[in-house]
Amino acid sequence: MAAINISTAMFATPLLILISLAIIHNAESDQMVITTTVLSGCSESIVESPLPQKIDCDGACEARCEKSSRPRLCKRACGTCCERCDCVPPGTSGNYDACPCYANMTTHGGRHKCP
């Protein structure tokens, strides 16, 4: 009975140390990554993938609002929508199918919020 507990402890302790080191390594990393740890038997592999890149809302809204009759108002509304949805439809108007979140956002009065 004691041999089973010792062998279990000998296997579990190094495994826990490896998992802890992987977590600490990710916490200290400069680049944010999503880490998936796959355990099978005694082997361990770590797969890292970068997080999706944030859109440049200022540049996207500048392009979207360049032909607006009220560019400052357009950029302010577009910026709010872009921050919430992380997308801006291409072109200066329309194309809402490219960004449904942007298209579905409304004001308190029920009008489209995003230009």
C-alpha positions as CSV (number, residue, x, y, z in Angstrom):
1,M,0.0,0.0,0.0
2,A,2.8,2.4,0.8
3,A,4.5,1.7,-2.5
4,I,1.4,2.9,-4.4
5,N,1.3,6.1,-2.5
6,I,5.0,6.8,-3.1
7,S,4.9,6.0,-6.8
8,T,1.8,8.2,-7.2
9,A,3.5,11.1,-5.3
10,M,6.7,10.6,-7.4
11,F,4.7,11.0,-10.6
12,A,2.3,13.8,-9.4
13,T,4.9,16.1,-7.9
14,P,7.1,16.6,-11.0
15,L,3.9,17.0,-13.1
16,L,2.6,19.7,-10.8
17,I,5.9,21.4,-10.9
18,L,6.0,21.4,-14.7
19,I,2.4,22.8,-14.9
20,S,3.3,25.5,-12.3
21,L,6.4,26.5,-14.2
22,A,4.4,26.8,-17.4
23,I,1.8,29.0,-15.7
24,I,4.5,31.2,-14.1
25,H,6.3,31.5,-17.4
26,N,3.2,32.7,-19.1
27,A,2.4,35.2,-16.4
28,E,5.9,36.7,-16.8
29,S,5.8,36.7,-20.6
30,D,5.9,40.1,-22.4
31,Q,3.7,38.8,-25.2
32,M,0.2,37.7,-24.2
33,V,-0.5,34.1,-25.4
34,I,-3.2,31.5,-24.9
35,T,-1.6,28.4,-23.6
36,T,-3.0,24.9,-23.9
37,T,-1.4,22.1,-22.0
38,V,-2.0,18.6,-23.3
39,L,-1.2,15.8,-20.9
40,S,-0.9,12.2,-22.1
41,G,0.8,9.7,-19.9
42,C,4.1,11.1,-18.7
43,S,4.6,13.6,-21.6
44,E,3.5,17.2,-21.7
45,S,3.4,19.6,-24.7
46,I,2.5,23.2,-24.7
47,V,0.8,24.9,-27.7
48,E,0.9,28.7,-27.9
49,S,-1.1,30.9,-30.1
50,P,-1.1,34.7,-30.2
51,L,-4.2,36.7,-29.2
52,P,-6.2,38.4,-32.0
53,Q,-4.8,41.8,-32.9
54,K,-6.8,44.9,-31.9
55,I,-8.0,47.1,-34.8
56,D,-6.6,50.7,-35.1
57,C,-9.8,52.5,-34.4
58,D,-8.4,55.9,-35.1
59,G,-7.2,55.1,-38.5
60,A,-10.3,53.0,-39.4
61,C,-12.7,55.8,-38.3
62,E,-10.6,58.4,-40.0
63,A,-11.1,56.6,-43.3
64,R,-14.8,55.8,-42.6
65,C,-15.6,59.5,-41.8
66,E,-13.5,61.3,-44.4
67,K,-16.5,62.3,-46.5
68,S,-18.9,63.0,-43.6
69,S,-20.5,66.5,-43.4
70,R,-19.7,66.4,-39.6
71,P,-16.4,64.5,-39.4
72,R,-15.7,65.2,-35.7
73,L,-19.1,63.8,-34.7
74,C,-18.7,60.9,-37.1
75,K,-15.3,60.0,-35.7
76,R,-16.5,60.2,-32.1
77,A,-19.4,57.9,-32.7
78,C,-17.3,55.6,-34.9
79,G,-14.6,55.4,-32.2
80,T,-17.1,54.3,-29.6
81,C,-18.5,51.7,-31.8
82,C,-15.1,50.4,-32.9
83,E,-13.9,50.1,-29.3
84,R,-17.0,48.0,-28.4
85,C,-17.1,45.9,-31.5
86,D,-13.4,45.8,-32.5
87,C,-14.3,46.3,-36.2
88,V,-15.3,49.1,-38.6
89,P,-17.0,48.3,-41.9
90,P,-15.0,49.2,-45.0
91,G,-15.7,52.3,-47.1
92,T,-17.3,55.6,-46.1
93,S,-20.8,54.3,-45.7
94,G,-22.9,51.1,-45.7
95,N,-21.2,47.7,-45.8
96,Y,-22.7,46.8,-42.4
97,D,-22.7,43.1,-43.2
98,A,-18.9,43.1,-42.6
99,C,-19.4,44.1,-39.0
100,P,-22.8,43.1,-37.5
101,C,-22.0,44.4,-34.0
102,Y,-21.3,47.8,-35.5
103,A,-24.5,47.7,-37.5
104,N,-26.8,46.6,-34.6
105,M,-25.7,49.2,-32.1
106,T,-28.4,51.8,-31.5
107,T,-29.0,55.1,-29.6
108,H,-31.6,55.4,-26.8
109,G,-33.9,56.7,-29.5
110,G,-33.6,53.5,-31.6
111,R,-31.5,55.1,-34.4
112,H,-28.2,53.6,-35.6
113,K,-25.4,54.8,-33.4
114,C,-22.5,54.0,-35.7
115,P,-21.9,55.9,-38.9
